Amino acid sequence: MVTTIQIDERTKALLDRLKVHHRQSYNEIIVDIAKEKMKRKDIMSFAGAWKHVEDKEIKKMKKDIFELRNRSTKELFES
């Protein structure tokens, strides 16, 4: 089954810029965009992911991350 859709000139221009090769159809481009979108996780799916971790452990992780960032920044500027 084929369905006809209307897009404005700006949208067509955007789709044209996404073409990998000149013979690629708009259908193929839209499918590629949809597949890529579906691969990404919705940020809300991570809500509550750390709820089982104790506050003490989270504070330790934050401290460790802060120290690693400081150390890597120092190393970057020393070299």
PDB file of N, CA, C and O in Angstrom:
ATOM      1  N   MET A   1       0.831  -1.179   0.000  1.00  0.00           N
ATOM      2  CA  MET A   1       0.000   0.000   0.000  1.00  0.00           C
ATOM      3  C   MET A   1       0.877   1.244   0.000  1.00  0.00           C
ATOM      4  O   MET A   1       1.891   1.304   0.695  1.00  0.00           O
ATOM      5  N   VAL A   2       0.487   2.199  -0.761  1.00  0.00           N
ATOM      6  CA  VAL A   2       1.221   3.458  -0.864  1.00  0.00           C
ATOM      7  C   VAL A   2       0.318   4.576  -0.383  1.00  0.00           C
ATOM      8  O   VAL A   2      -0.868   4.614  -0.708  1.00  0.00           O
ATOM      9  N   THR A   3       0.888   5.489   0.398  1.00  0.00           N
ATOM     10  CA  THR A   3       0.156   6.658   0.874  1.00  0.00           C
ATOM     11  C   THR A   3       0.896   7.905   0.440  1.00  0.00           C
ATOM     12  O   THR A   3       2.122   7.976   0.531  1.00  0.00           O
ATOM     13  N   THR A   4       0.161   8.868  -0.024  1.00  0.00           N
ATOM     14  CA  THR A   4       0.754  10.139  -0.433  1.00  0.00           C
ATOM     15  C   THR A   4       0.682  11.107   0.736  1.00  0.00           C
ATOM     16  O   THR A   4      -0.357  11.235   1.383  1.00  0.00           O
ATOM     17  N   ILE A   5       1.792  11.789   1.005  1.00  0.00           N
ATOM     18  CA  ILE A   5       1.809  12.814   2.048  1.00  0.00           C
ATOM     19  C   ILE A   5       2.296  14.122   1.444  1.00  0.00           C
ATOM     20  O   ILE A   5       2.983  14.133   0.423  1.00  0.00           O
ATOM     21  N   GLN A   6       1.932  15.213   2.084  1.00  0.00           N
ATOM     22  CA  GLN A   6       2.402  16.518   1.631  1.00  0.00           C
ATOM     23  C   GLN A   6       3.421  17.046   2.628  1.00  0.00           C
ATOM     24  O   GLN A   6       3.239  16.938   3.841  1.00  0.00           O
ATOM     25  N   ILE A   7       4.492  17.616   2.099  1.00  0.00           N
ATOM     26  CA  ILE A   7       5.486  18.280   2.933  1.00  0.00           C
ATOM     27  C   ILE A   7       5.784  19.636   2.312  1.00  0.00           C
ATOM     28  O   ILE A   7       5.650  19.822   1.102  1.00  0.00           O
ATOM     29  N   ASP A   8       6.185  20.573   3.147  1.00  0.00           N
ATOM     30  CA  ASP A   8       6.499  21.887   2.586  1.00  0.00           C
ATOM     31  C   ASP A   8       7.911  21.873   1.997  1.00  0.00           C
ATOM     32  O   ASP A   8       8.651  20.903   2.163  1.00  0.00           O
ATOM     33  N   GLU A   9       8.271  22.941   1.317  1.00  0.00           N
ATOM     34  CA  GLU A   9       9.564  23.014   0.625  1.00  0.00           C
ATOM     35  C   GLU A   9      10.736  22.918   1.596  1.00  0.00           C
ATOM     36  O   GLU A   9      11.765  22.319   1.283  1.00  0.00           O
ATOM     37  N   ARG A  10      10.571  23.512   2.775  1.00  0.00           N
ATOM     38  CA  ARG A  10      11.646  23.477   3.776  1.00  0.00           C
ATOM     39  C   ARG A  10      11.919  22.039   4.226  1.00  0.00           C
ATOM     40  O   ARG A  10      13.073  21.628   4.346  1.00  0.00           O
ATOM     41  N   THR A  11      10.854  21.285   4.471  1.00  0.00           N
ATOM     42  CA  THR A  11      11.004  19.885   4.877  1.00  0.00           C
ATOM     43  C   THR A  11      11.639  19.069   3.761  1.00  0.00           C
ATOM     44  O   THR A  11      12.498  18.225   4.017  1.00  0.00           O
ATOM     45  N   LYS A  12      11.221  19.317   2.532  1.00  0.00           N
ATOM     46  CA  LYS A  12      11.807  18.613   1.386  1.00  0.00           C
ATOM     47  C   LYS A  12      13.295  18.912   1.287  1.00  0.00           C
ATOM     48  O   LYS A  12      14.097  18.016   1.022  1.00  0.00           O
ATOM     49  N   ALA A  13      13.666  20.173   1.500  1.00  0.00           N
ATOM     50  CA  ALA A  13      15.080  20.551   1.448  1.00  0.00           C
ATOM     51  C   ALA A  13      15.872  19.835   2.538  1.00  0.00           C
ATOM     52  O   ALA A  13      16.999  19.398   2.306  1.00  0.00           O
ATOM     53  N   LEU A  14      15.283  19.717   3.724  1.00  0.00           N
ATOM     54  CA  LEU A  14      15.958  18.995   4.809  1.00  0.00           C
ATOM     55  C   LEU A  14      16.143  17.524   4.457  1.00  0.00           C
ATOM     56  O   LEU A  14      17.210  16.954   4.686  1.00  0.00           O
ATOM     57  N   LEU A  15      15.109  16.916   3.904  1.00  0.00           N
ATOM     58  CA  LEU A  15      15.212  15.513   3.496  1.00  0.00           C
ATOM     59  C   LEU A  15      16.251  15.341   2.391  1.00  0.00           C
ATOM     60  O   LEU A  15      17.006  14.368   2.393  1.00  0.00           O
ATOM     61  N   ASP A  16      16.291  16.275   1.456  1.00  0.00           N
ATOM     62  CA  ASP A  16      17.293  16.216   0.385  1.00  0.00           C
ATOM     63  C   ASP A  16      18.711  16.228   0.955  1.00  0.00           C
ATOM     64  O   ASP A  16      19.590  15.529   0.451  1.00  0.00           O
ATOM     65  N   ARG A  17      18.930  17.013   1.996  1.00  0.00           N
ATOM     66  CA  ARG A  17      20.268  17.097   2.603  1.00  0.00           C
ATOM     67  C   ARG A  17      20.656  15.803   3.310  1.00  0.00           C
ATOM     68  O   ARG A  17      21.840  15.530   3.506  1.00  0.00           O
ATOM     69  N   LEU A  18      19.658  15.006   3.692  1.00  0.00           N
ATOM     70  CA  LEU A  18      19.931  13.743   4.380  1.00  0.00           C
ATOM     71  C   LEU A  18      20.187  12.577   3.428  1.00  0.00           C
ATOM     72  O   LEU A  18      20.563  11.489   3.866  1.00  0.00           O
ATOM     73  N   LYS A  19      19.988  12.795   2.150  1.00  0.00           N
ATOM     74  CA  LYS A  19      20.194  11.718   1.181  1.00  0.00           C
ATOM     75  C   LYS A  19      21.654  11.276   1.173  1.00  0.00           C
ATOM     76  O   LYS A  19      22.573  12.093   1.119  1.00  0.00           O
ATOM     77  N   VAL A  20      21.837   9.964   1.227  1.00  0.00           N
ATOM     78  CA  VAL A  20      23.179   9.388   1.155  1.00  0.00           C
ATOM     79  C   VAL A  20      23.635   9.333  -0.300  1.00  0.00           C
ATOM     80  O   VAL A  20      24.806   9.569  -0.597  1.00  0.00           O
ATOM     81  N   HIS A  21      22.726   9.026  -1.186  1.00  0.00           N
ATOM     82  CA  HIS A  21      23.003   9.035  -2.627  1.00  0.00           C
ATOM     83  C   HIS A  21      21.797   9.635  -3.342  1.00  0.00           C
ATOM     84  O   HIS A  21      20.686   9.615  -2.811  1.00  0.00           O
ATOM     85  N   HIS A  22      22.005  10.154  -4.514  1.00  0.00           N
ATOM     86  CA  HIS A  22      20.962  10.916  -5.207  1.00  0.00           C
ATOM     87  C   HIS A  22      19.718  10.095  -5.556  1.00  0.00           C
ATOM     88  O   HIS A  22      18.644  10.659  -5.767  1.00  0.00           O
ATOM     89  N   ARG A  23      19.854   8.791  -5.618  1.00  0.00           N
ATOM     90  CA  ARG A  23      18.706   7.950  -5.969  1.00  0.00           C
ATOM     91  C   ARG A  23      17.939   7.460  -4.743  1.00  0.00           C
ATOM     92  O   ARG A  23      16.952   6.737  -4.878  1.00  0.00           O
ATOM     93  N   GLN A  24      18.380   7.845  -3.560  1.00  0.00           N
ATOM     94  CA  GLN A  24      17.694   7.419  -2.339  1.00  0.00           C
ATOM     95  C   GLN A  24      16.306   8.071  -2.276  1.00  0.00           C
ATOM     96  O   GLN A  24      16.157   9.269  -2.520  1.00  0.00           O
ATOM     97  N   SER A  25      15.306   7.269  -1.948  1.00  0.00           N
ATOM     98  CA  SER A  25      13.934   7.790  -1.910  1.00  0.00           C
ATOM     99  C   SER A  25      13.656   8.489  -0.579  1.00  0.00           C
ATOM    100  O   SER A  25      14.337   8.263   0.421  1.00  0.00           O
ATOM    101  N   TYR A  26      12.637   9.342  -0.604  1.00  0.00           N
ATOM    102  CA  TYR A  26      12.228  10.002   0.636  1.00  0.00           C
ATOM    103  C   TYR A  26      11.726   8.964   1.636  1.00  0.00           C
ATOM    104  O   TYR A  26      11.905   9.117   2.844  1.00  0.00           O
ATOM    105  N   ASN A  27      11.105   7.921   1.129  1.00  0.00           N
ATOM    106  CA  ASN A  27      10.636   6.849   1.996  1.00  0.00           C
ATOM    107  C   ASN A  27      11.807   6.232   2.766  1.00  0.00           C
ATOM    108  O   ASN A  27      11.713   6.010   3.973  1.00  0.00           O
ATOM    109  N   GLU A  28      12.903   5.960   2.064  1.00  0.00           N
ATOM    110  CA  GLU A  28      14.083   5.383   2.717  1.00  0.00           C
ATOM    111  C   GLU A  28      14.646   6.328   3.777  1.00  0.00           C
ATOM    112  O   GLU A  28      15.054   5.891   4.854  1.00  0.00           O
ATOM    113  N   ILE A  29      14.666   7.606   3.471  1.00  0.00           N
ATOM    114  CA  ILE A  29      15.185   8.591   4.420  1.00  0.00           C
ATOM    115  C   ILE A  29      14.310   8.633   5.670  1.00  0.00           C
ATOM    116  O   ILE A  29      14.821   8.648   6.790  1.00  0.00           O
ATOM    117  N   ILE A  30      12.997   8.652   5.476  1.00  0.00           N
ATOM    118  CA  ILE A  30      12.078   8.702   6.614  1.00  0.00           C
ATOM    119  C   ILE A  30      12.196   7.436   7.461  1.00  0.00           C
ATOM    120  O   ILE A  30      12.155   7.512   8.689  1.00  0.00           O
ATOM    121  N   VAL A  31      12.341   6.290   6.829  1.00  0.00           N
ATOM    122  CA  VAL A  31      12.525   5.032   7.564  1.00  0.00           C
ATOM    123  C   VAL A  31      13.809   5.093   8.386  1.00  0.00           C
ATOM    124  O   VAL A  31      13.815   4.694   9.550  1.00  0.00           O
ATOM    125  N   ASP A  32      14.897   5.588   7.792  1.00  0.00           N
ATOM    126  CA  ASP A  32      16.163   5.717   8.521  1.00  0.00           C
ATOM    127  C   ASP A  32      16.015   6.625   9.743  1.00  0.00           C
ATOM    128  O   ASP A  32      16.520   6.311  10.821  1.00  0.00           O
ATOM    129  N   ILE A  33      15.324   7.745   9.568  1.00  0.00           N
ATOM    130  CA  ILE A  33      15.103   8.679  10.675  1.00  0.00           C
ATOM    131  C   ILE A  33      14.294   7.997  11.783  1.00  0.00           C
ATOM    132  O   ILE A  33      14.632   8.107  12.962  1.00  0.00           O
ATOM    133  N   ALA A  34      13.237   7.300  11.404  1.00  0.00           N
ATOM    134  CA  ALA A  34      12.375   6.632  12.384  1.00  0.00           C
ATOM    135  C   ALA A  34      13.143   5.554  13.147  1.00  0.00           C
ATOM    136  O   ALA A  34      13.005   5.441  14.365  1.00  0.00           O
ATOM    137  N   LYS A  35      13.950   4.764  12.441  1.00  0.00           N
ATOM    138  CA  LYS A  35      14.745   3.721  13.100  1.00  0.00           C
ATOM    139  C   LYS A  35      15.730   4.325  14.091  1.00  0.00           C
ATOM    140  O   LYS A  35      15.891   3.817  15.201  1.00  0.00           O
ATOM    141  N   GLU A  36      16.388   5.404  13.692  1.00  0.00           N
ATOM    142  CA  GLU A  36      17.348   6.072  14.570  1.00  0.00           C
ATOM    143  C   GLU A  36      16.655   6.612  15.809  1.00  0.00           C
ATOM    144  O   GLU A  36      17.173   6.497  16.920  1.00  0.00           O
ATOM    145  N   LYS A  37      15.503   7.190  15.619  1.00  0.00           N
ATOM    146  CA  LYS A  37      14.728   7.740  16.740  1.00  0.00           C
ATOM    147  C   LYS A  37      14.335   6.633  17.713  1.00  0.00           C
ATOM    148  O   LYS A  37      14.371   6.830  18.928  1.00  0.00           O
ATOM    149  N   MET A  38      13.963   5.478  17.184  1.00  0.00           N
ATOM    150  CA  MET A  38      13.533   4.368  18.029  1.00  0.00           C
ATOM    151  C   MET A  38      14.690   3.763  18.811  1.00  0.00           C
ATOM    152  O   MET A  38      14.470   3.164  19.864  1.00  0.00           O
ATOM    153  N   LYS A  39      15.923   3.908  18.319  1.00  0.00           N
ATOM    154  CA  LYS A  39      17.098   3.380  19.015  1.00  0.00           C
ATOM    155  C   LYS A  39      17.383   4.145  20.301  1.00  0.00           C
ATOM    156  O   LYS A  39      17.846   3.576  21.289  1.00  0.00           O
ATOM    157  N   ARG A  40      17.097   5.445  20.272  1.00  0.00           N
ATOM    158  CA  ARG A  40      17.397   6.282  21.425  1.00  0.00           C
ATOM    159  C   ARG A  40      16.440   5.977  22.562  1.00  0.00           C
ATOM    160  O   ARG A  40      15.245   5.762  22.356  1.00  0.00           O
ATOM    161  N   LYS A  41      16.986   5.962  23.752  1.00  0.00           N
ATOM    162  CA  LYS A  41      16.147   5.742  24.923  1.00  0.00           C
ATOM    163  C   LYS A  41      15.541   7.051  25.368  1.00  0.00           C
ATOM    164  O   LYS A  41      16.198   8.092  25.365  1.00  0.00           O
ATOM    165  N   ASP A  42      14.296   6.987  25.746  1.00  0.00           N
ATOM    166  CA  ASP A  42      13.633   8.139  26.335  1.00  0.00           C
ATOM    167  C   ASP A  42      14.253   8.380  27.707  1.00  0.00           C
ATOM    168  O   ASP A  42      14.385   7.445  28.497  1.00  0.00           O
ATOM    169  N   ILE A  43      14.630   9.611  27.997  1.00  0.00           N
ATOM    170  CA  ILE A  43      15.291   9.931  29.261  1.00  0.00           C
ATOM    171  C   ILE A  43      14.433   9.531  30.462  1.00  0.00           C
ATOM    172  O   ILE A  43      14.969   9.197  31.519  1.00  0.00           O
ATOM    173  N   MET A  44      13.129   9.563  30.313  1.00  0.00           N
ATOM    174  CA  MET A  44      12.248   9.193  31.419  1.00  0.00           C
ATOM    175  C   MET A  44      12.353   7.707  31.767  1.00  0.00           C
ATOM    176  O   MET A  44      11.966   7.303  32.863  1.00  0.00           O
ATOM    177  N   SER A  45      12.865   6.899  30.857  1.00  0.00           N
ATOM    178  CA  SER A  45      13.020   5.475  31.156  1.00  0.00           C
ATOM    179  C   SER A  45      14.092   5.243  32.215  1.00  0.00           C
ATOM    180  O   SER A  45      14.172   4.159  32.794  1.00  0.00           O
ATOM    181  N   PHE A  46      14.920   6.263  32.470  1.00  0.00           N
ATOM    182  CA  PHE A  46      15.952   6.146  33.490  1.00  0.00           C
ATOM    183  C   PHE A  46      15.483   6.637  34.858  1.00  0.00           C
ATOM    184  O   PHE A  46      16.217   6.512  35.838  1.00  0.00           O
ATOM    185  N   ALA A  47      14.282   7.188  34.939  1.00  0.00           N
ATOM    186  CA  ALA A  47      13.762   7.707  36.205  1.00  0.00           C
ATOM    187  C   ALA A  47      13.726   6.588  37.243  1.00  0.00           C
ATOM    188  O   ALA A  47      13.194   5.506  36.992  1.00  0.00           O
ATOM    189  N   GLY A  48      14.295   6.863  38.399  1.00  0.00           N
ATOM    190  CA  GLY A  48      14.301   5.895  39.489  1.00  0.00           C
ATOM    191  C   GLY A  48      15.369   4.830  39.380  1.00  0.00           C
ATOM    192  O   GLY A  48      15.395   3.907  40.194  1.00  0.00           O
ATOM    193  N   ALA A  49      16.246   4.928  38.404  1.00  0.00           N
ATOM    194  CA  ALA A  49      17.271   3.903  38.200  1.00  0.00           C
ATOM    195  C   ALA A  49      18.237   3.795  39.376  1.00  0.00           C
ATOM    196  O   ALA A  49      18.827   2.738  39.596  1.00  0.00           O
ATOM    197  N   TRP A  50      18.405   4.879  40.132  1.00  0.00           N
ATOM    198  CA  TRP A  50      19.348   4.887  41.257  1.00  0.00           C
ATOM    199  C   TRP A  50      18.641   4.838  42.605  1.00  0.00           C
ATOM    200  O   TRP A  50      19.288   5.042  43.632  1.00  0.00           O
ATOM    201  N   LYS A  51      17.342   4.576  42.640  1.00  0.00           N
ATOM    202  CA  LYS A  51      16.594   4.647  43.893  1.00  0.00           C
ATOM    203  C   LYS A  51      17.040   3.607  44.920  1.00  0.00           C
ATOM    204  O   LYS A  51      16.839   3.812  46.117  1.00  0.00           O
ATOM    205  N   HIS A  52      17.627   2.522  44.496  1.00  0.00           N
ATOM    206  CA  HIS A  52      18.068   1.476  45.417  1.00  0.00           C
ATOM    207  C   HIS A  52      19.436   1.778  46.039  1.00  0.00           C
ATOM    208  O   HIS A  52      19.855   1.094  46.973  1.00  0.00           O
ATOM    209  N   VAL A  53      20.132   2.796  45.526  1.00  0.00           N
ATOM    210  CA  VAL A  53      21.472   3.135  46.018  1.00  0.00           C
ATOM    211  C   VAL A  53      21.338   4.085  47.206  1.00  0.00           C
ATOM    212  O   VAL A  53      20.592   5.063  47.157  1.00  0.00           O
ATOM    213  N   GLU A  54      22.071   3.779  48.268  1.00  0.00           N
ATOM    214  CA  GLU A  54      22.007   4.595  49.483  1.00  0.00           C
ATOM    215  C   GLU A  54      22.652   5.957  49.259  1.00  0.00           C
ATOM    216  O   GLU A  54      23.558   6.103  48.438  1.00  0.00           O
ATOM    217  N   ASP A  55      22.169   6.958  50.008  1.00  0.00           N
ATOM    218  CA  ASP A  55      22.699   8.322  49.907  1.00  0.00           C
ATOM    219  C   ASP A  55      24.203   8.360  50.143  1.00  0.00           C
ATOM    220  O   ASP A  55      24.927   9.099  49.476  1.00  0.00           O
ATOM    221  N   LYS A  56      24.665   7.560  51.094  1.00  0.00           N
ATOM    222  CA  LYS A  56      26.097   7.521  51.417  1.00  0.00           C
ATOM    223  C   LYS A  56      26.915   7.101  50.191  1.00  0.00           C
ATOM    224  O   LYS A  56      27.962   7.681  49.903  1.00  0.00           O
ATOM    225  N   GLU A  57      26.432   6.104  49.488  1.00  0.00           N
ATOM    226  CA  GLU A  57      27.128   5.603  48.297  1.00  0.00           C
ATOM    227  C   GLU A  57      27.092   6.640  47.173  1.00  0.00           C
ATOM    228  O   GLU A  57      28.079   6.814  46.460  1.00  0.00           O
ATOM    229  N   ILE A  58      25.966   7.322  47.015  1.00  0.00           N
ATOM    230  CA  ILE A  58      25.854   8.356  45.987  1.00  0.00           C
ATOM    231  C   ILE A  58      26.825   9.493  46.271  1.00  0.00           C
ATOM    232  O   ILE A  58      27.468  10.000  45.352  1.00  0.00           O
ATOM    233  N   LYS A  59      26.938   9.900  47.532  1.00  0.00           N
ATOM    234  CA  LYS A  59      27.883  10.955  47.904  1.00  0.00           C
ATOM    235  C   LYS A  59      29.310  10.531  47.586  1.00  0.00           C
ATOM    236  O   LYS A  59      30.112  11.337  47.115  1.00  0.00           O
ATOM    237  N   LYS A  60      29.627   9.253  47.847  1.00  0.00           N
ATOM    238  CA  LYS A  60      30.972   8.741  47.544  1.00  0.00           C
ATOM    239  C   LYS A  60      31.223   8.766  46.033  1.00  0.00           C
ATOM    240  O   LYS A  60      32.308   9.148  45.594  1.00  0.00           O
ATOM    241  N   MET A  61      30.236   8.365  45.243  1.00  0.00           N
ATOM    242  CA  MET A  61      30.391   8.380  43.785  1.00  0.00           C
ATOM    243  C   MET A  61      30.604   9.805  43.278  1.00  0.00           C
ATOM    244  O   MET A  61      31.457  10.037  42.421  1.00  0.00           O
ATOM    245  N   LYS A  62      29.832  10.761  43.804  1.00  0.00           N
ATOM    246  CA  LYS A  62      29.997  12.158  43.402  1.00  0.00           C
ATOM    247  C   LYS A  62      31.391  12.659  43.736  1.00  0.00           C
ATOM    248  O   LYS A  62      32.019  13.350  42.934  1.00  0.00           O
ATOM    249  N   LYS A  63      31.876  12.308  44.930  1.00  0.00           N
ATOM    250  CA  LYS A  63      33.220  12.716  45.356  1.00  0.00           C
ATOM    251  C   LYS A  63      34.275  12.112  44.427  1.00  0.00           C
ATOM    252  O   LYS A  63      35.195  12.805  43.993  1.00  0.00           O
ATOM    253  N   ASP A  64      34.137  10.822  44.124  1.00  0.00           N
ATOM    254  CA  ASP A  64      35.092  10.146  43.236  1.00  0.00           C
ATOM    255  C   ASP A  64      35.098  10.776  41.839  1.00  0.00           C
ATOM    256  O   ASP A  64      36.160  10.978  41.250  1.00  0.00           O
ATOM    257  N   ILE A  65      33.921  11.080  41.318  1.00  0.00           N
ATOM    258  CA  ILE A  65      33.826  11.711  39.996  1.00  0.00           C
ATOM    259  C   ILE A  65      34.495  13.077  40.015  1.00  0.00           C
ATOM    260  O   ILE A  65      35.242  13.420  39.098  1.00  0.00           O
ATOM    261  N   PHE A  66      34.228  13.855  41.057  1.00  0.00           N
ATOM    262  CA  PHE A  66      34.832  15.180  41.193  1.00  0.00           C
ATOM    263  C   PHE A  66      36.358  15.078  41.215  1.00  0.00           C
ATOM    264  O   PHE A  66      37.046  15.849  40.545  1.00  0.00           O
ATOM    265  N   GLU A  67      36.883  14.121  41.990  1.00  0.00           N
ATOM    266  CA  GLU A  67      38.336  13.936  42.075  1.00  0.00           C
ATOM    267  C   GLU A  67      38.923  13.503  40.733  1.00  0.00           C
ATOM    268  O   GLU A  67      39.981  13.993  40.337  1.00  0.00           O
ATOM    269  N   LEU A  68      38.263  12.607  40.042  1.00  0.00           N
ATOM    270  CA  LEU A  68      38.745  12.163  38.725  1.00  0.00           C
ATOM    271  C   LEU A  68      38.763  13.312  37.724  1.00  0.00           C
ATOM    272  O   LEU A  68      39.704  13.443  36.941  1.00  0.00           O
ATOM    273  N   ARG A  69      37.731  14.137  37.750  1.00  0.00           N
ATOM    274  CA  ARG A  69      37.688  15.289  36.844  1.00  0.00           C
ATOM    275  C   ARG A  69      38.820  16.259  37.150  1.00  0.00           C
ATOM    276  O   ARG A  69      39.485  16.753  36.239  1.00  0.00           O
ATOM    277  N   ASN A  70      39.035  16.527  38.420  1.00  0.00           N
ATOM    278  CA  ASN A  70      40.125  17.435  38.801  1.00  0.00           C
ATOM    279  C   ASN A  70      41.478  16.880  38.369  1.00  0.00           C
ATOM    280  O   ASN A  70      42.312  17.608  37.831  1.00  0.00           O
ATOM    281  N   ARG A  71      41.689  15.588  38.608  1.00  0.00           N
ATOM    282  CA  ARG A  71      42.964  14.961  38.250  1.00  0.00           C
ATOM    283  C   ARG A  71      43.179  14.997  36.737  1.00  0.00           C
ATOM    284  O   ARG A  71      44.273  15.316  36.271  1.00  0.00           O
ATOM    285  N   SER A  72      42.146  14.671  35.978  1.00  0.00           N
ATOM    286  CA  SER A  72      42.304  14.664  34.519  1.00  0.00           C
ATOM    287  C   SER A  72      42.519  16.072  33.979  1.00  0.00           C
ATOM    288  O   SER A  72      43.255  16.256  33.010  1.00  0.00           O
ATOM    289  N   THR A  73      41.886  17.064  34.594  1.00  0.00           N
ATOM    290  CA  THR A  73      42.095  18.454  34.173  1.00  0.00           C
ATOM    291  C   THR A  73      43.530  18.880  34.451  1.00  0.00           C
ATOM    292  O   THR A  73      44.164  19.520  33.612  1.00  0.00           O
ATOM    293  N   LYS A  74      44.041  18.531  35.619  1.00  0.00           N
ATOM    294  CA  LYS A  74      45.430  18.866  35.958  1.00  0.00           C
ATOM    295  C   LYS A  74      46.389  18.201  34.976  1.00  0.00           C
ATOM    296  O   LYS A  74      47.320  18.838  34.481  1.00  0.00           O
ATOM    297  N   GLU A  75      46.158  16.915  34.695  1.00  0.00           N
ATOM    298  CA  GLU A  75      47.025  16.189  33.763  1.00  0.00           C
ATOM    299  C   GLU A  75      46.971  16.803  32.368  1.00  0.00           C
ATOM    300  O   GLU A  75      47.985  16.848  31.670  1.00  0.00           O
ATOM    301  N   LEU A  76      45.826  17.262  31.969  1.00  0.00           N
ATOM    302  CA  LEU A  76      45.664  17.871  30.655  1.00  0.00           C
ATOM    303  C   LEU A  76      46.503  19.134  30.533  1.00  0.00           C
ATOM    304  O   LEU A  76      47.151  19.361  29.511  1.00  0.00           O
ATOM    305  N   PHE A  77      46.490  19.955  31.579  1.00  0.00           N
ATOM    306  CA  PHE A  77      47.217  21.215  31.525  1.00  0.00           C
ATOM    307  C   PHE A  77      48.702  21.065  31.832  1.00  0.00           C
ATOM    308  O   PHE A  77      49.486  21.960  31.514  1.00  0.00           O
ATOM    309  N   GLU A  78      49.103  19.961  32.440  1.00  0.00           N
ATOM    310  CA  GLU A  78      50.517  19.738  32.738  1.00  0.00           C
ATOM    311  C   GLU A  78      51.269  19.183  31.536  1.00  0.00           C
ATOM    312  O   GLU A  78      52.487  19.335  31.445  1.00  0.00           O
ATOM    313  N   SER A  79      50.571  18.553  30.631  1.00  0.00           N
ATOM    314  CA  SER A  79      51.272  17.939  29.489  1.00  0.00           C
ATOM    315  C   SER A  79      51.479  18.894  28.359  1.00  0.00           C
ATOM    316  O   SER A  79      52.052  18.523  27.334  1.00  0.00           O
TER     317      SER A  79
END
